[in-house]
Amino acid sequence: MHSTIAICLLLASAVLSMQTASARPADWYHWKSKGDGHLICVQAYPGSGWEQADGPYPDHNCTRPSPVPTAVNIKR
């Protein structure tokens, strides 16, 4: 009985760790100030005084575009 519980806990922890390892960081976006046109590069919405200018970018400098995800063919 104890070994069955231990195996279940081990399998559950392995599944959870695989899901955590597959997560990717949030993308970065250029945001433009509605007041003076100043550009910033951030991951989160900076507030009502800003509008999204472009993106997404994978880096904190907003210098290289994010790779376009490719479609996966699933054969049925």
C-alpha positions, 0 to 999 in steps of 0.5 A: 500500500505504501509503495503504491502511494509513493509511486503515485506521488513520484509520477505526479511530481514528475508530470508537474516538473515537466509542465514547469520546465516547458513554460517559456518567458513572456514576450516583450513589447515596445510601448509608446507614450501617448504624451511625448512618444517615448518608447519603452520595452516591457513585458507588462502593460505600463498603464493608460498613458501608453499604447502598444507600438510593436512586438513581440520580442524575445529579448529585453531590448526589443531588438530581434523579433520573436520567431513565428511559431510553426504549425504542427501537422497531426496525422489522424 
